[in-house]
């Protein structure tokens, strides 16, 4: 029974102690997630509107914000061995709220999966013009990622081990090729080539660019063996990803006096630049599909009482996302996905407030963790959480100053703690948990 759950990547159960992984391998995956093409683009955006020193400060402050969120949420995931959507049932959301969390994750990330597939398809077409129609490249790229994700965490680790070093080598090549034509000292001390942006604004862009990844970090850290491993992989993966790739983008933007990083790398080093685009997209797209699948599996389980197999769901979602990308439909939903993104920060705020402060359902997790199973019941719905989630998301959407994502996260945390102290946090109805299998060893055997 355990082997079946293992093959399903523990989509609806705790990760068994024997399935936990060394921290460095997961750190490579985290680095691959952070050092994707989007980070290159972010660095170019900062570099076009900031001096090198200002951009470095923005990356530093933004990284600190992200690392704090990732470590706190990640430690919850590591301790409980549960993915984000499943964990939400006992961290303030209840069964219905958790199903909505899963649905939001599923829709958002499968949308981005399709959009990223379409971006790579255009790069492949530029690399081999006329070889295949763009729609077919898009379909093939999406199906290739689907096959890797269907293999599970092991397949994604293999992908990271291949693409991350390749991406780093290619980025280094592109930077050296472009910078060799310029005075390096001038790039470090020169003014921003474009419209000026403040360090505070830059910090907001850095933090906001990876906030969804920070919220769903339990999907990754549930495989960690200890809290220390969570901290190590986060600090190493995020810091290197933000600074190595981000600052490379800053320098290229200064050198080319442009914020279009894709145009810079493809025009300066041609073939290699296109490979950078493809490898940079490949590594983040597997996590888009993986977390989307976990979210949908949990949504179906809580809403319809059916436990879908992760591999089957991955294949279906991957095929659907690839077809939609090939048809060019998902490009019309970018605005919708950006709006949906404001729903994520309050999820983390509520989960952290419940798990560490209010602790309304903490005992249920503690007792069941000792047996390596899920709590036997969960609240059906927690009305206060739904209200706090909605209010915090709206505030984040309406805010135009500071860092909206961080503001909505902190607001949700404060509101939930206040509601908990006033006795307003409570479940309505009880839902019995369907146990998929017992873990190989008690989850609390993990440090």
C-alpha positions in Angstrom: 0.0 0.0 0.0 2.8 2.4 0.8 4.5 1.8 -2.5 1.2 2.9 -4.3 1.1 6.1 -2.2 4.8 6.6 -2.9 4.1 6.4 -6.7 1.3 8.9 -6.2 3.7 11.3 -4.5 1.5 11.3 -1.3 -1.0 13.5 -3.0 -3.7 12.8 -0.3 -1.5 11.6 2.6 1.5 12.4 4.7 4.9 11.9 3.1 6.4 8.8 4.8 9.7 9.2 6.7 11.4 6.8 4.3 10.5 9.0 1.3 12.2 12.1 2.7 15.0 13.5 0.6 18.5 15.1 1.3 18.2 18.9 1.4 20.8 19.7 -1.3 18.8 17.9 -4.1 15.7 19.9 -3.1 17.8 23.0 -2.9 18.7 22.4 -6.6 15.0 22.2 -7.4 14.3 25.4 -5.5 17.2 27.1 -7.3 15.8 25.9 -10.6 12.4 27.3 -9.7 13.9 30.7 -8.7 16.5 30.9 -11.5 14.0 30.5 -14.3 13.6 32.8 -17.2 11.2 34.9 -15.2 14.0 35.8 -12.8 16.2 36.8 -15.7 13.4 39.1 -16.9 12.9 40.5 -13.4 16.6 41.4 -13.2 16.4 43.1 -16.6 13.4 45.1 -15.4 15.2 46.3 -12.3 18.4 47.0 -14.3 16.6 49.1 -16.8 15.2 51.4 -14.2 17.7 51.2 -11.3 21.5 51.5 -10.8 23.3 48.3 -10.1 23.6 49.1 -6.4 19.9 49.9 -6.1 18.9 46.8 -7.9 21.1 44.7 -5.6 19.3 46.2 -2.6 15.9 45.5 -4.1 17.0 41.9 -4.7 18.3 41.6 -1.1 15.2 43.0 0.6 12.8 41.1 -1.7 14.8 37.9 -1.1 14.6 38.3 2.7 10.8 38.7 2.5 10.5 35.6 0.3 12.8 33.5 2.4 11.1 34.4 5.7 7.7 33.4 4.2 9.1 30.2 2.6 10.8 29.1 5.8 7.8 29.6 8.0 5.3 28.0 5.6 7.9 25.4 4.6 8.5 24.3 8.2 4.8 23.6 8.6 4.9 21.5 5.4 8.0 19.7 6.5 6.7 18.9 10.0 3.3 17.6 8.8 4.5 16.1 5.5 1.5 17.5 3.7 1.1 19.5 0.5 -0.4 23.0 0.7 -4.0 22.1 -0.4 -4.3 19.2 1.9 -2.7 21.0 4.8 -5.2 23.8 4.5 -8.0 21.6 5.9 -6.5 21.8 9.4 -4.8 25.2 9.2 -7.8 27.4 9.3 -9.7 26.6 6.0 -11.7 23.5 6.7 -12.8 21.1 4.0 -14.6 23.6 1.8 -12.0 26.3 2.2 -9.3 23.8 1.4 -11.1 22.7 -1.7 -11.2 26.4 -2.8 -7.5 26.7 -2.1 -6.8 23.6 -4.2 -9.0 24.9 -7.0 -7.2 28.3 -7.0 -3.8 26.6 -7.1 -5.0 24.3 -9.9 -6.5 26.9 -12.2 -3.7 29.5 -11.6 -0.7 27.2 -12.2 -2.2 25.2 -15.1 -2.8 28.5 -16.7 0.8 29.6 -16.3 1.9 26.1 -17.4 0.1 26.7 -20.8 1.5 30.2 -21.1 5.0 29.1 -20.4 4.6 26.3 -23.0 3.6 28.8 -25.6 6.6 31.0 -24.8 8.9 28.1 -25.3 7.2 27.1 -28.5 8.0 30.5 -30.0 11.6 30.1 -28.9 11.8 26.6 -30.6 10.3 28.1 -33.7 12.9 30.8 -33.8 15.6 28.1 -33.1 14.4 26.0 -36.0 12.2 28.2 -38.2 9.6 26.4 -40.3 10.5 23.0 -38.9 7.1 22.7 -37.2 4.2 25.0 -36.7 4.3 26.9 -33.4 1.1 25.2 -32.2 2.8 21.8 -32.6 5.9 23.0 -30.8 3.7 24.2 -28.0 1.9 20.9 -27.8 5.2 18.8 -27.8 6.8 21.0 -25.2 3.8 20.7 -22.9 3.6 17.0 -23.3 7.4 16.6 -22.6 7.0 18.4 -19.3 3.9 16.4 -18.6 5.8 13.1 -19.0 8.5 14.3 -16.6 6.0 15.4 -14.0 4.0 12.2 -14.3 7.2 10.5 -13.2 6.9 12.5 -10.0 9.3 14.1 -7.7 12.1 11.8 -8.9 11.6 12.9 -12.5 11.6 16.5 -11.5 14.8 16.1 -9.5 16.4 14.5 -12.6 15.2 17.5 -14.7 16.7 20.0 -12.2 20.0 18.1 -12.1 20.2 18.5 -15.9 18.7 21.9 -16.6 20.0 23.9 -13.7 23.7 23.5 -14.5 23.0 23.9 -18.2 21.0 27.1 -17.5 23.8 28.5 -15.4 26.5 27.8 -18.0 24.5 29.3 -20.7 23.6 32.4 -18.7 27.3 32.8 -17.8 28.1 32.6 -21.5 25.5 35.2 -22.5 26.6 37.6 -19.8 30.3 37.3 -20.6 29.6 37.6 -24.4 27.6 40.8 -23.9 29.7 42.4 -21.1 33.0 41.9 -23.0 31.8 44.7 -25.3 31.4 47.2 -22.4 33.3 48.8 -19.6 32.4 46.7 -16.6 33.1 49.5 -14.1 30.7 51.8 -16.0 28.0 49.2 -15.8 28.4 48.9 -12.0 28.3 52.6 -11.4 26.3 54.1 -14.3 22.8 55.4 -14.1 19.7 53.5 -15.0 19.1 53.5 -18.8 15.3 53.8 -18.4 12.7 55.4 -16.3 13.7 55.6 -12.6 12.3 53.1 -10.1 12.7 53.3 -6.3 14.3 50.6 -4.3 11.0 50.1 -2.5 9.2 49.6 -5.8 11.9 47.2 -6.9 11.5 45.2 -3.6 7.8 44.9 -4.3 8.5 43.5 -7.8 11.0 40.9 -6.4 8.8 39.8 -3.6 5.6 39.7 -5.8 7.4 37.8 -8.5 7.7 34.6 -6.5 5.0 35.0 -3.9 2.8 32.2 -5.3 5.9 29.9 -5.2 6.4 30.9 -1.5 2.8 30.2 -0.6 2.8 26.6 -2.1 6.3 25.9 -0.7 4.9 23.0 1.4 4.5 21.0 -1.8 8.3 20.9 -1.9 9.3 21.0 1.8 7.1 18.1 2.8 10.0 16.0 1.4 12.5 17.6 3.7 13.9 15.7 6.7 14.2 18.6 9.2 13.4 22.2 9.9 17.1 23.0 9.4 17.0 21.4 5.9 14.1 23.7 5.0 16.1 26.8 6.1 19.3 25.7 4.3 17.6 24.8 1.0 15.6 28.1 1.1 18.5 30.3 1.8 20.8 28.6 -0.6 18.3 28.2 -3.4 16.6 31.5 -3.2 19.7 33.6 -2.5 21.7 32.1 -5.4 18.7 32.2 -7.7 17.8 35.8 -7.0 21.3 37.2 -7.0 23.1 35.1 -9.7 20.4 35.3 -12.2 18.8 38.6 -11.1 22.1 40.5 -11.1 23.0 38.9 -14.5 19.8 40.4 -15.9 20.6 43.8 -14.3 24.0 43.9 -16.0 22.7 42.9 -19.4 20.0 45.5 -19.1 22.6 48.2 -18.4 24.8 46.9 -21.2 22.1 46.8 -23.8 20.1 49.8 -22.4 17.0 47.6 -22.7 14.7 45.7 -20.5 13.8 43.0 -23.1 16.1 40.3 -21.9 14.9 37.7 -24.4 15.8 40.1 -27.3 19.1 40.8 -25.7 20.3 37.2 -25.3 18.9 36.0 -28.6 20.4 38.9 -30.5 23.8 38.8 -28.8 24.4 35.0 -28.8 21.6 33.7 -31.0 21.3 29.9 -30.7 22.6 29.8 -27.1 20.2 32.6 -26.1 17.3 30.6 -27.4 18.4 27.5 -25.4 18.5 29.7 -22.3 14.9 30.7 -22.9 13.9 27.0 -23.3 15.8 25.6 -20.3 14.7 28.6 -18.2 11.1 27.9 -18.9 11.4 24.1 -18.6 12.4 24.0 -15.0 9.7 26.3 -13.6 7.0 24.7 -15.8 7.3 21.3 -14.2 6.4 22.9 -10.8 3.5 24.7 -12.3 2.0 21.4 -13.5 3.0 19.5 -10.3 1.4 21.9 -7.8 -1.6 22.4 -10.1 -2.2 18.6 -10.0 -1.9 18.4 -6.3 -4.4 21.3 -6.0 -6.9 19.7 -8.3 -6.6 16.3 -6.7 -7.4 17.8 -3.3 -10.3 19.9 -4.8 -11.9 16.7 -6.2 -11.3 14.7 -3.1 -12.9 17.3 -0.8 -15.7 18.4 -3.1 -16.8 15.2 -4.7 -15.3 12.6 -2.4 -13.3 10.9 -5.1 -9.5 10.3 -4.7 -8.0 10.8 -8.1 -4.6 9.3 -8.9 -1.9 12.0 -9.2 -0.2 10.4 -12.3 -3.5 10.2 -14.2 -4.5 13.7 -13.2 -1.1 15.0 -14.2 -1.4 13.5 -17.7 -5.0 14.8 -18.1 -4.1 18.3 -16.9 -0.9 18.4 -18.9 -2.6 17.3 -22.1 -5.4 19.8 -21.6 -3.0 22.6 -20.8 -0.8 21.8 -23.8 -3.8 21.7 -26.2 -5.1 25.1 -24.9 -1.6 26.5 -25.2 -1.3 25.2 -28.8 -4.7 26.8 -29.6 -3.5 30.1 -28.2 -6.4 30.3 -25.8 -4.5 30.7 -22.6 -2.8 33.9 -23.7 -6.2 35.6 -23.3 -6.3 34.7 -19.6 -3.1 36.3 -18.4 -5.0 39.2 -16.8 -7.4 36.8 -15.1 -4.4 34.8 -13.7 -2.8 37.9 -12.4 -6.0 38.8 -10.6 -6.3 35.3 -9.2 -2.8 35.7 -7.8 -4.0 38.1 -5.2 -5.8 35.2 -3.5 -2.6 33.4 -2.6 -0.8 35.7 0.0 -3.7 35.5 2.5 -3.6 31.7 2.3 -0.2 31.7 3.9 -1.1 34.4 6.4 -4.1 32.3 7.7 -2.2 29.0 7.7 0.7 30.5 9.7 -1.6 32.3 12.2 -3.6 29.1 12.8 -0.7 26.8 13.1 1.6 28.8 15.3 -0.8 31.2 17.2 -4.5 30.3 17.3 -3.9 26.5 17.2 -7.6 25.7 16.9 -6.9 22.4 15.1 -3.2 22.0 16.0 -3.9 19.1 18.5 -5.6 17.1 15.7 -2.5 17.4 13.6 -0.1 16.6 16.4 -2.0 13.4 17.5 -2.5 12.1 14.0 1.1 12.9 13.0 2.4 10.5 15.7 0.5 7.7 13.9 1.6 8.9 10.4 -2.0 9.4 9.3 -4.4 12.3 8.7 -6.7 13.6 11.4 -9.9 11.5 11.3 -12.1 14.6 10.9 -11.8 18.2 9.6 -14.2 21.2 10.0 -16.6 21.3 7.1 -16.2 25.1 6.7 -14.7 27.9 8.8 -16.8 31.1 8.0 -14.4 33.5 9.6 -11.6 32.2 7.4 -13.6 32.7 4.2 -14.4 36.3 5.2 -10.8 37.1 6.2 -9.5 35.5 3.0 -11.8 37.6 0.9 -11.2 40.9 2.7 -7.4 40.5 2.6 -7.4 39.5 -1.1 -9.5 42.6 -2.0 -7.2 44.9 0.0 -4.2 43.4 -1.8 -5.9 43.9 -5.1 -6.9 47.5 -4.4 -3.6 48.6 -2.9 -1.3 50.6 -5.2 1.5 51.4 -2.7 4.2 49.4 -0.9 4.1 45.6 -1.5 0.5 44.6 -2.0 1.2 40.9 -1.7 3.0 41.3 1.7 0.3 43.7 2.9 -2.5 41.2 2.2 -0.5 38.4 3.8 0.2 40.4 7.1 -3.4 41.7 7.2 -4.9 38.2 6.9 -2.6 37.0 9.7 -3.6 39.9 12.0 -7.3 39.5 11.3 -7.2 35.7 11.9 -5.3 36.1 15.2 -7.8 38.7 16.3 -10.7 36.6 15.3 -9.2 33.6 17.1 -8.7 35.6 20.3 -12.3 36.8 20.1 -13.5 33.2 19.7 -14.8 33.7 16.2 -12.7 31.0 14.6 -14.7 27.8 14.6 -15.8 25.1 12.2 -19.4 24.6 11.0 -20.1 20.9 10.4 -17.7 18.0 10.5 -16.2 16.1 7.6 -14.7 12.6 8.0 -11.3 12.2 6.4 -10.8 9.4 3.9 -7.4 7.8 4.7 -5.6 6.7 1.6 -2.9 4.8 3.4 -0.8 4.8 6.6 2.7 6.2 6.3 5.6 3.9 6.5 6.7 5.4 9.8 5.2 8.1 12.1 5.7 11.5 10.6 7.0 12.9 13.9 10.0 10.6 13.5 11.3 13.3 11.2 13.3 15.9 13.2 
